[in-house]
């Protein structure tokens, strides 16, 4: 299978730079993937599609302010760091841009905080906090929300709550599980009144979700590991729901990868997943998916096509572009259902 089969031309004007004025007023494409039928709605209409026959699984990870702008203490040269992993209370891994300015022994001022590069590793740096803060405090004080590079503007205060789901509560992600950004407390309450059971799991979004597929053959790509947790009671509820014939609807590709990594094996309720889902994969847990519109040649796009089929995906994306849906993190949503 060739990654070039998952390429498409996207007008730059359709890449959302800001969220919709209200979370639930983003657009919603409903793709009935058995028949190929497509409907066009607003996200608030999702309550019309889900009822007591459905279980909704959401990812409660919380985005940390993982991007930080610093200056070299000696020359004043500017460097941007993106947190990719916490090692202990004082040290962490980060990507550096430009990387040539971040060599071992060099110190950086970040606001009133002070960092030192203590180690070079291929692709990233290990840094130590010299000032009084621990890693969590440091990034909370001096960091900004890590908007993806296709959003061509600086992060603002608005992003601190809009680039975060309303149910985010477990710190650990360097990017938002963006399918969840459309939900409001009111929509969640309406779904519960409809009889929908809403369950929480966790996957901390790291570089693995966004790592580009560089190999021409899809099968040769390898995902980076990301940490996930499924509470035991949640696992039991999902197993029970499946036995009753209920449909499991995952919110986002991160929730999907978590559920499929578990796949009813209680020895895998937590850990690191490198699961790569692409066409040919047989889903074992989920029956439907809420997701955004994804980048060309990306692993989330492959995951979606594994559920709905390549031809359905191409048809849906062609229609989304023609009807000027908004793409990527702050863009519009899709609901994929099997009926």
Helices and strands as residue ranges (DSSP letters): G 3-6, G 12-14, G 23-25, E 27-32, E 37-42, G 43-48, E 54-59, E 61-63, E 67-72, E 78-86, E 91-97, G 99-101, E 107-110, E 113-121, E 124-129, H 135-142, H 159-162, E 170-173, G 178-182, H 185-193, E 197-203, G 207-209, G 218-220, E 226-229, H 232-243, E 247-251, H 252-262, G 266-268, E 270-273, E 288-292, H 299-308, H 310-322, E 333-337
